[in-house]
Amino acid sequence: MSRGVIPTQGGYTPSRVPARSVGVGALVLAMITLAAGCGSGSSSSGTSTSAGGVKLVAAGKLTTCTHLPYAPFQSSEGGKIVGFDIDMIDLVAKKLGVTQTVVDTPFEGIKSGQDLNTGKCDIAAAGMTIKPERAKVIDFSVPYFNATQALLIKKGTGYASLESLSGKKLGDQSGTTGKDYVTSQHPAGVTVTEFEDLATLQQALATDQIQGAVDDLPVWTDYIKKNPGKFEIGAEFNTGEQYGFGIKKSGNPELLKTVNQVITAAKSDGTYNTIYEKWFGTKPAS
Ligand code: GLN
């Protein structure tokens, strides 16, 4: 499960050719064949093939698109990108015999399917909720996490609903289900400001630019834990969301199958629970 120690796929072993008995032409041909067999990642189709017969955008790597920061699912800690989603995708990379590499990119390009369509990455892992309109443009894995929305407030300020923020300012995050929820509620008298990412939304609340912030409950729970005594949940909104990993629409059924197999196996062999406890400090509710 630890990153960076997964061995790359097994090397290509050329069949033994008695060198002295073949001509120069045959040797050159053998070398070209060998180079192609090694998979330099520059084939004309722009795709390489992993050991498991799964297409990948870069040879020897499973390239993941995400939008940082979204702790505890993905964040940069000491120059390394870590998190629950990263650990889950490491399981997929391990199964394929490659290593994971992570690309940080705006959520809009992830949820629209654009990053997958343009070959920026093989898979999207971004605490992304499975939604019907997203499923039209992305192939989603089986669900791997349950979430709801929540209102984060400064401790002791007492806002317990969106309506209670009438005359105040509320923040949400661009392109997210939290934003969708706030929009659907159009709370009267509340000024809503949109923030590009979780970090700027958190910062706005911490510096009193806004009095409440709506985003996924698990990221708020993590933030409260890391900033003891400062913030609390004002209200939870039971949106009943489920996260899925995204794969190019009808573009990589072999990868989709592998990801689903990995999630299912991790749930049944205890690996999922271990990763969950590592990032949330508790066992998942069954
Ligand atoms: N789960 C939310 C969504 O899918 C937020 C995801 C995120 O901000 N990374 O919209």
Residues whose N, C-alpha, C, O or C-beta is under 5 A from the ligand:
A	BS01	LIG	Y70 A126 G127 M128 T129 G175 T176 T177 D216
